[in-house]
Amino acid sequence: MRTNDLIHRAFRKALLPCLLAALLSLAPTSDGAWGAGSKPAAKGESALATYYAKHFAGRRTASGAVYRHEKLTAAHAHLPFGTRVRVVNPANGREVTVTINDRCRPRKTPSIDLSRAAAEELGLLRRGTGKVRIFPVEDQS
């Protein structure tokens, strides 16, 4: 067998699972939304919140914006950049509205990585992590 044929076969073998995963991500989710890029349900999505370490300050985020720890921003695995979400800490009732401008790695349990300012407003600085609920913010335009 020629080298090109082997490469072509290996490529097709690797491509099929990727295409299947892409098609499955377009299937409707349990709440009726379509695909992984959908917004959290109006009733809220439970998630584990963490916050960025100090050494990320000044670095570029996945959206191209520079990370500033004093801004109310967050990273999420699949919400579109620019999406505004209200994050509520049910343990103390505090809430903050953040803008998604970065990506975090997909995890088995939903998660959100908050800027230091957002974590401070939610009272998460001391523990470092906490359970939160994420709600979509409807545009006022």
Beta strands, then each sheet from edge to edge (+ up, - down):
strand 1: 45-51
strand 2: 73-76
strand 3: 84-88
strand 4: 95-102
strand 5: 111-114
strand 6: 129-136
sheet 1: 1+ 5+ 2- 4- 3+ 6- 1+
end
